[in-house]
Amino acid sequence: LGQSSPMILAGDEMGKIQKGNNNPYCIDGPLTWLNWKDVDKNKDIYEFYRFCLKFRKDNKILHMSDKMHMTDYKASGYPDLSYHGEEAWKIETDDLTRHFAMMYSGEYAGADNFIYIAINMHWTMHEFALPQLPMGQKWYKCIDTGVGMYKEKELVESKKQITVDERSIVILMSSTPL
């Protein structure tokens, strides 16, 4: 979900592991070989990667050619990129913080939606305050790594906060209800 090229190691999309070996360049054996049968065995992981890549491709704000300024240079009421924590518009930056959120304003990519990414790498769940959306828009869950991807976006009932499970990432997208 970063602005640069996605960093995916060959085999990640099929659940390939190297038993903790992060530098097996000199090993020519089953540890480093790709087993294409793993795609069928780990279909859920493969489909999750496909979903994430499509989500990124479909949302230009996630791969802009210009750098983010973290300012409201279009006078839209929202900066292109903002950081959040347990309070909206405020991020904790001490050494012990293991959770934060960021919000992209799609207006800077020619869209009228927002993408909110809550990252909780802590070993306990955390509540994140949601930034207020423009009139008529609502938050919908697209991805929750604790649950998986949503085939249909799921409405976030609370307009003010979400709970993110331990060691999970939740991605929300705003939309105007039909």
N, C-alpha and C positions, 0 to 999 in steps of 0.2 A: 504493500500500500504506500510505499515511499515514492517519491518523485523520480527516482532513478530506475534503472533496469531492475526487474525482479531477479533476485539471486536464488536460483533453484539449482541444486546439485543433481546431476543425472541420477535418476532412480528415486528421488524424493517423492515424486508423484505416484509411485507404486509401492511406497513403504519400505524401500531398500534401507537396510542398516548395515553398518560395517563393524558391529560389536565394539563401539567406542573408538575405533581407529579413524582418526580424522586426517591421516596423512598416508594413505596406502598406495602412493604412486608406484612403489617398486614391487608391489605384490600382484602377481598374475595368477589368480585362482578364484575359487567361488566367492571369496570375501569381496572382491571388487567387480566381479562380472555382473552384468544386468541379467536378471531372469525375467523374461517378458511374461511368464506365467503369473508373476506377482501382480500384474495389472488385474487379472481376474480374481485373484485371491484377496486383493485389497481394493476392490472396486470403489468402496466408499471414499478412500483417500484420493484415488484417481479422480473421481467425480468432484470432490471438494476442490482440488487444484484446478480443474476445468472451470468450475463455477467462479472461483476467485479470479482467474485470468480473464474470463468473460466480463466479470463485474468491473475489473480495472479498465478493460478495453472500452466498455460501454460508458464509462464516466471519465471524460476528458480531464476533469479537474485532478484526477489521480496521476496524470502523466503529462503535465504542462511542459511546454518547451522553455517558458520563462520561469525564473526563480520566484518563489513566494516572497512577498514583502511583509506579511503580517500587519498590514495596514488596510484601511478602507479607502484606497486610492480611486475608487469609482463612486464614492459617496452613496453607497447602497445601504449603509447602516450596519454592514458586517465586513470584517477584514477577509482577505482571501484565505488566510489560515489563522486559526486561533487555538490556543491551548487552554485546557480546562482540568479541573480536578474534582474533588468532592464538592467544591463550589464552582458554579459556572463562571467562566472568565478569570479564574484564579487557579494557578497550578502550584502545587507544593514542590519545592526544589531542594529539599534537604537530602542528605546522603541516605536516609532510611526510606525514602518514598519509593514505592515499587508499583505505582499506578498513576496513570494520567490519561487524558483524552485530548483529541484534537478534532477540530471541525474545519472542513473545507466548504467555502461558499461557491457553489456552482456558477454563480453569476460571472465569475472571472473566467469561466470557460464557455460562456454562452448558454448556460442552463439556468433553470430557476429553482434548483433543489440544493440541499445541503447534505453533506456526508459527515457523520459523527463517528469517530472511532475511539472506543474506550478500551484501554489496555490495562489489565490487572495481572501483574506478575507476582503479586503477593500471595502468601499461603492462606489468606482469609479473604472472604468476599468483601466488596466495597460498594458503597452507594455513590453514584455520580449524579450531580445536578445537571440537568439539561438546559442549554441556552434556549431562550424563548425564540420561537419561530415567527416569521411574518404571519399576519392574519390569514387564516384559512389553511395553513399547512400543518401537517401532523407528522410525528416520527413513526417510522416503520422499521422493524428488525429485518435485516437481510442475512446476517451471519452472526452466529454465536458459537464460538469454538467449543463451548461446553455442551452444546446441543447439536450443532451442525449448520448446514445451510437451510434456508427456508425456500421451498419451491414457490410459495406465494408469500409476499411480504406480510409480516404480522404486525398489526397495529400495536404501538406501545400505549398502554392504557393511561399511564401517568404522563402528564405533560411536563412534569417537573424533575423526575429522576428515574434512573434505572439502577438495577442491582447487577453487578458483574461478578460471577463466581470466581473463585480462586484460580489463578493461572489460566485465565481466559481472555478472549478478545470479543467484543461485541461491536458490530457495525450497524449503524442506523442510517436511514436515508429519509429525507423529508419528501413529502408529496402532498398535493392537494387532493383530498378525497373526491371520488367520482360522484 
